[in-house]
Amino acid sequence: MAKLTLYLVDDYLLGRITNKRQLENNSDYEISGDFQNASDCLIALENYRPDIIIVNLELEDMNGIEFCKIVKEKYPKIKVIILSSDEESSKILASLSCGASAYAIKGKTDINKVVDIVAHGGFWLEDELALRAFSKIPMPDIRNLENLYKYEELKRSLTKRELEVLKLMIEGKTNSQIAGEIFVSSN
């Protein structure tokens, strides 16, 4: 059976060394690269794609959530594990929304266990973090299956111009591109 290939991304050298040592104890894993920033890892991904990337949430050049989103858009088969000491619900939900397969807490979670679960198609989140994070999801209107989260109500509360700008934002247009399309100043 082929070894599971991993990349590590952490701007803190001791963090990379610690994770590398823990993971190297498992003969099923191969650390194919470790990077001190997300940009270097993204460049390396152009030539080689590991099975899993373990990335620190807070990096100097971009945060782990932004990195995860880019990786999942370009290379959807690569699984991403966010590793952090931050237990804030909004960061956990944002990580999961951007495609992370796991959100693990440094020093609290057995990283080998998380990698095994994710490698086999699973999803990892500490029970206590899951309860806290998922409690932030808004309650649906369970009597209306067609509009559980009242998107139509939100849509009706926006002006035609606001909807037009929102549509362009969703398409990924910059402020100056939006301004050009709707004939207003970018300010």
DRENKEMI-825853 format. One record per residue (C-alpha): residue in three letters; residue number from 1; x negated, y negated, z. Coordinates in steps of 0.02 Angstrom, whole numbers. Each point is the difference from the previous one (the first is absolute). Example, Ala and Ser with C-alpha at 12.3 -4.5 7.8 and 13.67 -1.06 7.14 Angstrom:
# DRENKEMI-825853
<node aa="ALA" i="1" east="-615" north="225" up="390"/>
<node aa="SER" i="2" east="-69" north="-172" up="-33"/>
***
This chain:
# DRENKEMI-825853
<node aa="MET" i="1" east="0" north="0" up="0"/>
<node aa="ALA" i="2" east="-65" north="-173" up="-45"/>
<node aa="LYS" i="3" east="-45" north="-119" up="138"/>
<node aa="LEU" i="4" east="113" north="-147" up="39"/>
<node aa="THR" i="5" east="-89" north="-159" up="-53"/>
<node aa="LEU" i="6" east="7" north="-156" up="107"/>
<node aa="TYR" i="7" east="-51" north="-182" up="-9"/>
<node aa="LEU" i="8" east="-22" north="-104" up="157"/>
<node aa="VAL" i="9" east="23" north="-189" up="-2"/>
<node aa="ASP" i="10" east="-45" north="-97" up="157"/>
<node aa="ASP" i="11" east="-100" north="-160" up="18"/>
<node aa="TYR" i="12" east="-58" north="58" up="172"/>
<node aa="LEU" i="13" east="-152" north="114" up="-23"/>
<node aa="LEU" i="14" east="26" north="92" up="164"/>
<node aa="GLY" i="15" east="181" north="36" up="-50"/>
<node aa="ARG" i="16" east="-57" north="78" up="-164"/>
<node aa="ILE" i="17" east="-135" north="102" up="85"/>
<node aa="THR" i="18" east="120" north="63" up="134"/>
<node aa="ASN" i="19" east="134" north="51" up="-124"/>
<node aa="LYS" i="20" east="-129" north="77" up="-116"/>
<node aa="ARG" i="21" east="-71" north="108" up="140"/>
<node aa="GLN" i="22" east="174" north="57" up="55"/>
<node aa="LEU" i="23" east="49" north="45" up="-177"/>
<node aa="GLU" i="24" east="-164" north="83" up="-48"/>
<node aa="ASN" i="25" east="31" north="130" up="137"/>
<node aa="ASN" i="26" east="137" north="71" up="-111"/>
<node aa="SER" i="27" east="-75" north="106" up="-139"/>
<node aa="ASP" i="28" east="157" north="-27" up="-106"/>
<node aa="TYR" i="29" east="-41" north="-186" up="-20"/>
<node aa="GLU" i="30" east="-127" north="-91" up="-104"/>
<node aa="ILE" i="31" east="-35" north="-185" up="32"/>
<node aa="SER" i="32" east="-25" north="-61" up="-179"/>
<node aa="GLY" i="33" east="-30" north="-181" up="48"/>
<node aa="ASP" i="34" east="5" north="-125" up="140"/>
<node aa="PHE" i="35" east="20" north="-186" up="-28"/>
<node aa="GLN" i="36" east="-13" north="-154" up="107"/>
<node aa="ASN" i="37" east="131" north="-93" up="-101"/>
<node aa="ALA" i="38" east="152" north="34" up="-107"/>
<node aa="SER" i="39" east="-71" north="-81" up="-157"/>
<node aa="ASP" i="40" east="-146" north="122" up="-11"/>
<node aa="CYS" i="41" east="119" north="146" up="24"/>
<node aa="LEU" i="42" east="114" north="-63" up="-139"/>
<node aa="ILE" i="43" east="-149" north="-10" up="-117"/>
<node aa="ALA" i="44" east="-51" north="178" up="46"/>
<node aa="LEU" i="45" east="177" north="61" up="-36"/>
<node aa="GLU" i="46" east="-23" north="-45" up="-183"/>
<node aa="ASN" i="47" east="-123" north="146" up="-14"/>
<node aa="TYR" i="48" east="54" north="124" up="133"/>
<node aa="ARG" i="49" east="164" north="29" up="91"/>
<node aa="PRO" i="50" east="1" north="88" up="168"/>
<node aa="ASP" i="51" east="150" north="92" up="69"/>
<node aa="ILE" i="52" east="17" north="-115" up="151"/>
<node aa="ILE" i="53" east="-64" north="-172" up="50"/>
<node aa="ILE" i="54" east="-10" north="-46" up="184"/>
<node aa="VAL" i="55" east="1" north="-190" up="14"/>
<node aa="ASN" i="56" east="-12" north="-117" up="148"/>
<node aa="LEU" i="57" east="145" north="-122" up="13"/>
<node aa="GLU" i="58" east="-108" north="-154" up="25"/>
<node aa="LEU" i="59" east="-137" north="-25" up="-128"/>
<node aa="GLU" i="60" east="-95" north="-156" up="-48"/>
<node aa="ASP" i="61" east="43" north="-8" up="-185"/>
<node aa="MET" i="62" east="181" north="59" up="5"/>
<node aa="ASN" i="63" east="107" north="88" up="129"/>
<node aa="GLY" i="64" east="36" north="186" up="-4"/>
<node aa="ILE" i="65" east="182" north="-27" up="-48"/>
<node aa="GLU" i="66" east="-46" north="-102" up="-154"/>
<node aa="PHE" i="67" east="-132" north="129" up="-44"/>
<node aa="CYS" i="68" east="127" north="142" up="20"/>
<node aa="LYS" i="69" east="123" north="-86" up="-117"/>
<node aa="ILE" i="70" east="-132" north="-23" up="-134"/>
<node aa="VAL" i="71" east="-59" north="181" up="14"/>
<node aa="LYS" i="72" east="177" north="71" up="-6"/>
<node aa="GLU" i="73" east="45" north="-106" up="-153"/>
<node aa="LYS" i="74" east="-158" north="49" up="-97"/>
<node aa="TYR" i="75" east="-26" north="177" up="66"/>
<node aa="PRO" i="76" east="165" north="66" up="70"/>
<node aa="LYS" i="77" east="-69" north="176" up="33"/>
<node aa="ILE" i="78" east="-129" north="-63" up="125"/>
<node aa="LYS" i="79" east="64" north="7" up="178"/>
<node aa="VAL" i="80" east="-42" north="-145" up="117"/>
<node aa="ILE" i="81" east="-17" north="9" up="188"/>
<node aa="ILE" i="82" east="-1" north="-167" up="92"/>
<node aa="LEU" i="83" east="-109" north="6" up="156"/>
<node aa="SER" i="84" east="21" north="-139" up="128"/>
<node aa="SER" i="85" east="4" north="-45" up="182"/>
<node aa="ASP" i="86" east="147" north="-116" up="-37"/>
<node aa="GLU" i="87" east="169" north="71" up="52"/>
<node aa="GLU" i="88" east="107" north="-145" up="-65"/>
<node aa="SER" i="89" east="161" north="64" up="-79"/>
<node aa="SER" i="90" east="-2" north="-120" up="-147"/>
<node aa="LYS" i="91" east="-175" north="58" up="-53"/>
<node aa="ILE" i="92" east="52" north="182" up="15"/>
<node aa="LEU" i="93" east="157" north="-26" up="-105"/>
<node aa="ALA" i="94" east="-96" north="-102" up="-129"/>
<node aa="SER" i="95" east="-130" north="138" up="-15"/>
<node aa="LEU" i="96" east="132" north="132" up="-28"/>
<node aa="SER" i="97" east="94" north="-111" up="-122"/>
<node aa="CYS" i="98" east="-158" north="-21" up="-103"/>
<node aa="GLY" i="99" east="-23" north="188" up="-15"/>
<node aa="ALA" i="100" east="-109" north="54" up="148"/>
<node aa="SER" i="101" east="22" north="183" up="45"/>
<node aa="ALA" i="102" east="-54" north="-31" up="178"/>
<node aa="TYR" i="103" east="-31" north="-136" up="128"/>
<node aa="ALA" i="104" east="-120" north="66" up="132"/>
<node aa="ILE" i="105" east="-63" north="-86" up="156"/>
<node aa="LYS" i="106" east="-189" north="-5" up="24"/>
<node aa="GLY" i="107" east="-61" north="102" up="146"/>
<node aa="LYS" i="108" east="175" north="64" up="38"/>
<node aa="THR" i="109" east="31" north="114" up="-148"/>
<node aa="ASP" i="110" east="-96" north="153" up="-57"/>
<node aa="ILE" i="111" east="-50" north="-57" up="-175"/>
<node aa="ASN" i="112" east="-28" north="180" up="-58"/>
<node aa="LYS" i="113" east="180" north="43" up="45"/>
<node aa="VAL" i="114" east="65" north="-152" up="-94"/>
<node aa="VAL" i="115" east="-104" north="42" up="-155"/>
<node aa="ASP" i="116" east="63" north="181" up="2"/>
<node aa="ILE" i="117" east="182" north="-55" up="11"/>
<node aa="VAL" i="118" east="-19" north="-130" up="-138"/>
<node aa="ALA" i="119" east="-99" north="121" up="-111"/>
<node aa="HIS" i="120" east="145" north="123" up="7"/>
<node aa="GLY" i="121" east="126" north="-132" up="-56"/>
<node aa="GLY" i="122" east="52" north="-54" up="174"/>
<node aa="PHE" i="123" east="20" north="-169" up="80"/>
<node aa="TRP" i="124" east="-77" north="-54" up="166"/>
<node aa="LEU" i="125" east="52" north="-128" up="128"/>
<node aa="GLU" i="126" east="-14" north="14" up="189"/>
<node aa="ASP" i="127" east="173" north="34" up="74"/>
<node aa="GLU" i="128" east="-3" north="-153" up="111"/>
<node aa="LEU" i="129" east="-54" north="-112" up="-145"/>
<node aa="ALA" i="130" east="133" north="74" up="-113"/>
<node aa="LEU" i="131" east="137" north="-37" up="127"/>
<node aa="ARG" i="132" east="-62" north="-177" up="25"/>
<node aa="ALA" i="133" east="-26" north="-37" up="-185"/>
<node aa="PHE" i="134" east="162" north="78" up="-63"/>
<node aa="SER" i="135" east="99" north="-95" up="132"/>
<node aa="LYS" i="136" east="-44" north="-157" up="-102"/>
<node aa="ILE" i="137" east="95" north="62" up="-152"/>
<node aa="PRO" i="138" east="164" north="-97" up="-13"/>
<node aa="MET" i="139" east="160" north="91" up="39"/>
<node aa="PRO" i="140" east="103" north="38" up="-156"/>
<node aa="ASP" i="141" east="184" north="-31" up="-24"/>
<node aa="ILE" i="142" east="43" north="185" up="5"/>
<node aa="ARG" i="143" east="176" north="-30" up="-63"/>
<node aa="ASN" i="144" east="-62" north="-62" up="-168"/>
<node aa="LEU" i="145" east="-109" north="129" up="-90"/>
<node aa="GLU" i="146" east="-14" north="-111" up="-154"/>
<node aa="ASN" i="147" east="-74" north="-144" up="99"/>
<node aa="LEU" i="148" east="-76" north="71" up="160"/>
<node aa="TYR" i="149" east="-119" north="-145" up="28"/>
<node aa="LYS" i="150" east="108" north="-141" up="-68"/>
<node aa="TYR" i="151" east="-112" north="-41" up="-147"/>
<node aa="GLU" i="152" east="148" north="-70" up="-94"/>
<node aa="GLU" i="153" east="34" north="-117" up="146"/>
<node aa="LEU" i="154" east="-180" north="-58" up="-5"/>
<node aa="LYS" i="155" east="9" north="-19" up="-189"/>
<node aa="ARG" i="156" east="157" north="-108" up="15"/>
<node aa="SER" i="157" east="-87" north="-112" up="128"/>
<node aa="LEU" i="158" east="-137" north="-48" up="-125"/>
<node aa="THR" i="159" east="21" north="-132" up="-135"/>
<node aa="LYS" i="160" east="-19" north="45" up="-183"/>
<node aa="ARG" i="161" east="-170" north="-88" up="-2"/>
<node aa="GLU" i="162" east="-58" north="93" up="157"/>
<node aa="LEU" i="163" east="49" north="166" up="-79"/>
<node aa="GLU" i="164" east="-94" north="-48" up="-159"/>
<node aa="VAL" i="165" east="-158" north="-40" up="101"/>
<node aa="LEU" i="166" east="19" north="160" up="103"/>
<node aa="LYS" i="167" east="14" north="104" up="-160"/>
<node aa="LEU" i="168" east="-161" north="-78" up="-67"/>
<node aa="MET" i="169" east="-88" north="30" up="167"/>
<node aa="ILE" i="170" east="51" north="184" up="-5"/>
<node aa="GLU" i="171" east="-73" north="11" up="-174"/>
<node aa="GLY" i="172" east="-167" north="-54" up="77"/>
<node aa="LYS" i="173" east="-9" north="-174" up="-77"/>
<node aa="THR" i="174" east="-110" north="-132" up="82"/>
<node aa="ASN" i="175" east="67" north="-167" up="62"/>
<node aa="SER" i="176" east="-67" north="-90" up="-153"/>
<node aa="GLN" i="177" east="74" north="131" up="-119"/>
<node aa="ILE" i="178" east="169" north="-15" up="87"/>
<node aa="ALA" i="179" east="-9" north="-189" up="-9"/>
<node aa="GLY" i="180" east="-38" north="10" up="-186"/>
<node aa="GLU" i="181" east="147" north="116" up="-34"/>
<node aa="ILE" i="182" east="129" north="-101" up="95"/>
<node aa="PHE" i="183" east="-73" north="-168" up="-52"/>
<node aa="VAL" i="184" east="-46" north="-72" up="169"/>
<node aa="SER" i="185" east="-160" north="-56" up="85"/>
<node aa="SER" i="186" east="-97" north="140" up="85"/>
<node aa="ASN" i="187" east="3" north="-108" up="157"/>
***
